[in-house]
Amino acid sequence: MKVLVLSKALVSAQHRRKLAELSALGIDVTAVVPPEWREGGVQPFEPADDSSYRVVVSPIRFNGRFHLHYYPRLPSIVQRERPDLVHVDEEPYNLATFLATRSAASLAIPSLFFTWQNIRRDYPPPFAQMERYVYRTSGGAVAGSVEAKRVLSSKGFDGPVNVVPQFGVEPTVFAPGEPPPGPFTVGFFNRLIPGKGPLLALEALEMIPADARLLMVGDGPLREQIEREIDARGLRARVTRLSRVPSAEMPGLLRRVHVSILPSVTTDRWKEQFGRVLIEAMAAGVPVVGSASGEIPEVVGDAGILVPEGDTAGLANALRRLYEDTALRTELGVRGRRRVLEHYTHERIAEKTQTVYRDILSAAR
């Protein structure tokens, strides 16, 4: 089986571990990725010493424009590679997905797309027409969550849909270590946008013992407001602020914290789609606290603490429990690691993805 995967997310060497696992299952994989992706900062292509799959770094137009970016050389790449299947790792209403699906169809090659979209939206032209074309033409879809699968159904996609997270984690990289020395430290690793709840993290910090600390890593439109709030609340001595870091630095950051939080809040246009930082922390044996937003309860299961959305007191109470109870921290760390090994490693995601590929190719024959 020969598969061509188109994905801007694969600029990350860690994410490409899934390709290595697909290759280990006997799949001939070629990935098409941009030289960099510009969204909330610049994420350059990260080389990796792995010859089990091939990577074509191809120019991209409208870089950073989620709906409008595309790869002008893709038709010639598909023509040259002649894969059995084209896996478009993008939403069905994106220009890149439309053009890739059309390129595959012109050569009678089946294709599939990926979606995280867990809130139904009806798009204006030309995105609505592109989305309908992708629905009509694709051999199947992968949804990142059950809610995303429901949205596809409500919008009229009647092809096969499998629920598989986009990427897993490498458990040898995100691995448990010794508890960090020093004061109890809470980690917030995410974009500084309202939906991720960074202001809730600061409010909760005020409500737990004064020797507790917060490590806040990320960038986004709330950055300046966050800095003002830290000073206004008198928290400068308790908060360490870092800009967004490359994915390869995340394991080291997780070794600096006693708990990782994701207090996401649903808005009218966004609901937590997964929460990758959760599975990274869980793999590293770091207990997690998340809000009951979107996919977070499914990701965490019984391996962390869930609090209602927007409930600062509930978040603070959860952190206070973990501050006081080292045995609970240890237990949740073990549960989290076990849950990741069962469901969220690159190997597990690759196995599920291979099944999707086989089903689509069988139906296309």
C-alpha positions as CSV (number, residue, x, y, z in Angstrom):
1,M,0.0,0.0,0.0
2,K,1.4,3.4,-1.0
3,V,0.0,6.5,0.7
4,L,0.6,10.1,0.1
5,V,-0.1,12.3,3.2
6,L,-0.5,16.1,2.9
7,S,-0.1,17.9,6.2
8,K,1.2,21.2,7.4
9,A,1.3,19.7,10.9
10,L,4.0,17.3,9.8
11,V,6.6,20.1,9.9
12,S,7.0,18.8,13.4
13,A,9.5,15.9,13.7
14,Q,7.5,14.5,16.6
15,H,4.3,14.3,14.6
16,R,6.1,12.4,11.9
17,R,6.7,9.6,14.3
18,K,3.2,8.4,13.2
19,L,4.6,8.0,9.7
20,A,7.4,5.8,11.0
21,E,4.9,3.6,12.7
22,L,2.8,3.4,9.6
23,S,5.9,2.4,7.7
24,A,6.6,-0.3,10.3
25,L,3.1,-1.7,9.5
26,G,4.2,-2.2,5.8
27,I,2.8,1.0,4.4
28,D,4.9,3.0,1.8
29,V,4.5,6.6,3.1
30,T,5.4,9.9,1.5
31,A,4.5,13.1,3.3
32,V,4.1,16.5,1.6
33,V,4.8,19.3,4.0
34,P,5.6,23.1,3.7
35,P,9.0,24.5,4.6
36,E,7.4,26.2,7.6
37,W,3.9,27.0,8.9
38,R,3.1,30.5,10.2
39,E,0.3,30.5,12.7
40,G,0.8,32.0,16.2
41,G,4.5,32.2,15.3
42,V,6.7,30.4,12.8
43,Q,7.0,26.6,13.0
44,P,9.9,25.6,10.7
45,F,10.3,22.2,9.2
46,E,12.2,20.1,11.7
47,P,14.5,17.5,10.0
48,A,14.7,14.0,11.5
49,D,17.1,11.2,10.9
50,D,14.5,8.6,9.8
51,S,14.6,6.9,6.4
52,S,11.5,4.7,7.0
53,Y,9.3,7.3,5.1
54,R,9.9,10.0,2.6
55,V,9.2,13.7,2.9
56,V,8.7,16.2,0.1
57,V,9.1,19.7,1.4
58,S,7.0,21.7,-1.1
59,P,6.4,25.5,-1.4
60,I,3.1,26.7,0.0
61,R,1.0,29.8,-0.8
62,F,-0.9,31.9,1.7
63,N,1.1,30.4,4.5
64,G,-0.6,30.8,7.8
65,R,-4.0,31.2,6.2
66,F,-5.9,28.2,7.5
67,H,-8.6,28.2,4.9
68,L,-6.7,29.5,1.9
69,H,-3.2,27.9,1.9
70,Y,-2.4,25.4,-0.8
71,Y,0.6,23.7,-2.5
72,P,1.0,24.8,-6.1
73,R,3.3,21.8,-6.9
74,L,1.0,19.1,-5.5
75,P,-0.6,18.0,-8.8
76,S,2.8,17.2,-10.2
77,I,3.8,15.4,-7.0
78,V,0.6,13.2,-7.1
79,Q,1.3,12.5,-10.8
80,R,4.9,11.5,-10.0
81,E,4.2,9.4,-6.9
82,R,1.0,7.7,-8.1
83,P,0.0,6.6,-4.6
84,D,-2.8,4.1,-3.9
85,L,-4.4,6.6,-1.6
86,V,-4.1,10.4,-0.8
87,H,-4.6,11.3,2.8
88,V,-5.4,15.0,3.1
89,D,-4.8,15.9,6.7
90,E,-6.9,19.1,6.5
91,E,-10.5,20.2,7.0
92,P,-12.9,19.5,4.1
93,Y,-13.7,23.2,3.5
94,N,-10.0,24.3,3.1
95,L,-8.6,25.2,-0.3
96,A,-5.7,22.8,0.2
97,T,-8.2,19.9,0.7
98,F,-10.3,20.8,-2.3
99,L,-7.3,21.0,-4.6
100,A,-5.6,17.8,-3.3
101,T,-8.9,15.9,-3.5
102,R,-9.3,17.1,-7.1
103,S,-5.8,16.1,-8.0
104,A,-6.3,12.6,-6.7
105,A,-9.7,12.3,-8.4
106,S,-8.2,13.3,-11.8
107,L,-6.0,10.2,-11.6
108,A,-8.8,8.0,-10.1
109,I,-7.0,7.8,-6.8
110,P,-9.2,7.5,-3.7
111,S,-8.7,10.1,-1.0
112,L,-9.7,10.9,2.6
113,F,-9.8,14.0,4.7
114,F,-9.4,14.8,8.4
115,T,-11.6,17.0,10.6
116,W,-11.5,18.4,14.1
117,Q,-14.6,20.6,13.5
118,N,-16.9,19.9,16.5
119,I,-19.2,22.9,16.1
120,R,-21.4,23.0,13.0
121,R,-20.7,25.9,10.8
122,D,-22.2,26.7,7.4
123,Y,-19.6,28.5,5.2
124,P,-20.1,31.1,2.5
125,P,-19.0,30.6,-1.1
126,P,-16.6,29.4,-2.3
127,F,-15.8,27.3,0.9
128,A,-19.3,25.8,0.9
129,Q,-18.9,24.6,-2.7
130,M,-15.4,23.2,-1.9
131,E,-16.7,21.4,1.1
132,R,-19.5,19.8,-0.8
133,Y,-17.1,18.7,-3.6
134,V,-14.8,17.1,-1.0
135,Y,-17.8,15.3,0.6
136,R,-18.9,14.0,-2.8
137,T,-15.5,12.9,-4.0
138,S,-13.7,11.5,-0.9
139,G,-13.7,7.9,-0.1
140,G,-13.9,8.5,3.6
141,A,-13.0,10.7,6.5
142,V,-11.2,10.6,9.8
143,A,-12.7,12.6,12.7
144,G,-10.6,13.6,15.7
145,S,-13.6,13.2,18.0
146,V,-17.1,11.7,18.3
147,E,-18.5,15.2,18.2
148,A,-16.6,16.0,15.0
149,K,-18.1,12.8,13.4
150,R,-21.6,14.0,14.4
151,V,-21.0,17.4,12.7
152,L,-20.0,15.6,9.5
153,S,-23.2,13.6,9.6
154,S,-25.3,16.7,10.2
155,K,-23.7,18.4,7.2
156,G,-24.6,15.5,4.9
157,F,-21.4,13.5,4.6
158,D,-22.5,9.9,4.1
159,G,-19.2,8.2,3.6
160,P,-17.4,6.1,6.2
161,V,-16.0,8.1,9.2
162,N,-13.6,6.7,11.7
163,V,-12.8,8.5,15.0
164,V,-9.0,8.6,15.3
165,P,-6.9,11.4,16.9
166,Q,-4.6,13.2,14.5
167,F,-1.4,12.4,16.3
168,G,-0.2,10.4,19.3
169,V,2.9,10.8,21.5
170,E,6.2,9.0,21.7
171,P,6.3,7.3,25.1
172,T,10.0,7.1,25.2
173,V,10.3,10.8,24.7
174,F,7.5,11.8,27.0
175,A,8.4,9.6,29.9
176,P,8.1,9.8,33.7
177,G,11.0,11.2,35.7
178,E,11.7,12.2,39.2
179,P,9.3,14.8,40.8
180,P,10.7,18.2,40.2
181,P,12.5,19.9,43.2
182,G,11.4,23.2,44.6
183,P,7.9,24.6,45.2
184,F,4.7,23.0,43.9
185,T,4.5,24.2,40.3
186,V,1.5,24.3,37.9
187,G,2.1,24.1,34.2
188,F,0.0,26.0,31.6
189,F,1.3,25.1,28.1
190,N,-0.9,26.5,25.4
191,R,-1.9,29.4,23.2
192,L,-2.9,32.6,25.0
193,I,-6.4,32.8,23.7
194,P,-9.7,33.1,25.6
195,G,-10.8,29.5,24.8
196,K,-7.8,28.0,26.5
197,G,-8.5,29.8,29.8
198,P,-5.1,31.4,30.7
199,L,-6.8,34.1,32.8
200,L,-8.5,31.3,34.8
201,A,-5.1,29.9,35.5
202,L,-4.0,33.2,37.1
203,E,-7.2,33.5,39.1
204,A,-6.8,30.0,40.4
205,L,-3.2,30.6,41.4
206,E,-4.3,33.4,43.7
207,M,-6.6,31.0,45.5
208,I,-4.0,28.3,46.3
209,P,-1.1,28.5,48.8
210,A,1.3,31.4,48.3
211,D,4.3,29.2,47.8
212,A,2.8,27.5,44.7
213,R,4.1,28.7,41.3
214,L,2.8,28.8,37.8
215,L,4.9,28.1,34.6
216,M,3.0,29.6,31.7
217,V,4.3,28.9,28.2
218,G,2.8,30.2,25.0
219,D,2.0,33.1,22.9
220,G,-1.2,34.6,21.5
221,P,-3.4,37.7,21.4
222,L,-3.9,37.7,25.2
223,R,-0.1,38.0,25.9
224,E,0.0,41.6,26.8
225,Q,-3.2,41.3,28.9
226,I,-1.7,38.4,30.7
227,E,1.4,40.4,31.5
228,R,-0.7,43.2,32.9
229,E,-2.8,40.9,35.0
230,I,0.3,39.2,36.5
231,D,1.5,42.6,37.7
232,A,-2.0,43.9,38.7
233,R,-2.5,40.8,40.8
234,G,0.9,40.9,42.4
235,L,1.9,37.5,41.0
236,R,5.2,38.4,39.3
237,A,7.2,36.5,41.8
238,R,5.0,33.4,41.4
239,V,4.7,33.2,37.6
240,T,7.3,32.3,35.1
241,R,6.4,33.3,31.6
242,L,8.0,31.8,28.5
243,S,7.2,32.3,24.8
244,R,6.1,29.4,22.7
245,V,8.8,26.7,22.4
246,P,9.6,24.0,19.8
247,S,7.8,20.8,20.4
248,A,11.1,19.1,21.1
249,E,11.4,21.2,24.3
250,M,8.1,20.1,25.8
251,P,9.4,17.0,27.6
252,G,11.9,19.1,29.5
253,L,9.2,21.7,30.5
254,L,7.0,19.0,31.8
255,R,9.7,17.8,34.1
256,R,9.6,21.2,35.8
257,V,5.9,20.9,36.9
258,H,3.9,18.9,39.4
259,V,0.6,19.2,37.5
260,S,-0.5,20.4,34.0
261,I,-3.8,22.2,33.5
262,L,-6.1,22.9,30.5
263,P,-9.0,25.0,31.7
264,S,-10.6,25.4,28.3
265,V,-13.9,27.3,27.9
266,T,-16.4,26.8,25.1
267,T,-17.3,29.9,23.0
268,D,-19.9,30.3,20.3
269,R,-17.3,29.6,17.7
270,W,-14.9,27.1,19.4
271,K,-14.9,24.1,21.7
272,E,-11.9,22.1,22.8
273,Q,-11.1,19.6,20.1
274,F,-8.6,17.4,21.9
275,G,-6.0,19.0,24.1
276,R,-2.7,17.5,23.0
277,V,-0.9,18.9,26.0
278,L,-3.0,16.5,28.1
279,I,-1.6,13.4,26.5
280,E,1.9,14.7,26.6
281,A,1.7,15.4,30.3
282,M,-0.1,12.1,31.0
283,A,2.6,10.2,29.1
284,A,5.2,11.9,31.2
285,G,3.5,10.8,34.4
286,V,2.3,14.4,35.2
287,P,-1.2,14.6,36.7
288,V,-3.6,16.7,34.7
289,V,-6.6,18.9,35.5
290,G,-8.9,19.8,32.7
291,S,-12.3,21.5,32.2
292,A,-15.3,19.5,31.0
293,S,-15.0,21.2,27.6
294,G,-15.4,19.4,24.3
295,E,-13.1,16.3,24.0
296,I,-11.2,16.8,27.3
297,P,-13.4,14.3,29.4
298,E,-12.8,11.6,26.7
299,V,-9.1,12.2,26.6
300,V,-8.6,12.3,30.4
301,G,-11.0,9.5,31.4
302,D,-10.3,8.5,35.0
303,A,-6.7,9.5,34.7
304,G,-7.1,13.2,35.8
305,I,-9.3,15.7,37.5
306,L,-12.2,17.4,35.6
307,V,-13.8,20.6,36.7
308,P,-16.7,22.6,35.2
309,E,-15.9,25.1,32.5
310,G,-15.1,28.5,33.8
311,D,-15.2,27.4,37.4
312,T,-12.2,29.1,39.0
313,A,-13.0,27.9,42.5
314,G,-13.3,24.3,41.2
315,L,-9.9,24.6,39.4
316,A,-8.3,26.0,42.5
317,N,-9.8,23.2,44.7
318,A,-8.4,20.6,42.3
319,L,-4.9,22.2,42.4
320,R,-5.1,22.5,46.2
321,R,-5.9,18.7,46.5
322,L,-2.8,17.9,44.4
323,Y,-0.7,20.4,46.3
324,E,-1.6,18.6,49.6
325,D,-1.7,15.0,48.4
326,T,1.5,13.6,46.9
327,A,0.0,10.1,46.8
328,L,-2.8,11.4,44.6
329,R,-0.3,13.0,42.3
330,T,1.5,9.7,42.0
331,E,-1.6,7.7,41.4
332,L,-2.9,10.0,38.7
333,G,0.5,10.1,37.0
334,V,0.4,6.3,36.8
335,R,-3.1,6.2,35.5
336,G,-2.4,8.9,32.9
337,R,0.7,7.0,31.6
338,R,-1.3,3.8,31.4
339,R,-4.1,5.5,29.4
340,V,-1.7,7.0,26.9
341,L,0.0,3.6,26.3
342,E,-3.4,2.1,25.7
343,H,-4.9,4.7,23.4
344,Y,-2.6,7.6,22.4
345,T,0.8,6.5,21.3
346,H,1.9,7.0,17.7
347,E,1.8,3.2,17.4
348,R,-1.8,3.0,18.5
349,I,-2.8,5.9,16.2
350,A,-1.0,4.3,13.3
351,E,-2.8,1.0,13.8
352,K,-6.1,2.7,13.7
353,T,-5.1,4.7,10.7
354,Q,-4.0,1.6,8.8
355,T,-7.5,0.1,9.3
356,V,-9.0,3.3,7.8
357,Y,-6.7,3.0,4.8
358,R,-7.6,-0.6,4.2
359,D,-11.3,0.0,4.5
360,I,-11.2,2.9,2.0
361,L,-9.1,0.9,-0.5
362,S,-11.3,-2.1,-0.2
363,A,-14.4,-0.1,-0.9
364,A,-12.7,1.6,-3.9
365,R,-12.0,-1.7,-5.7
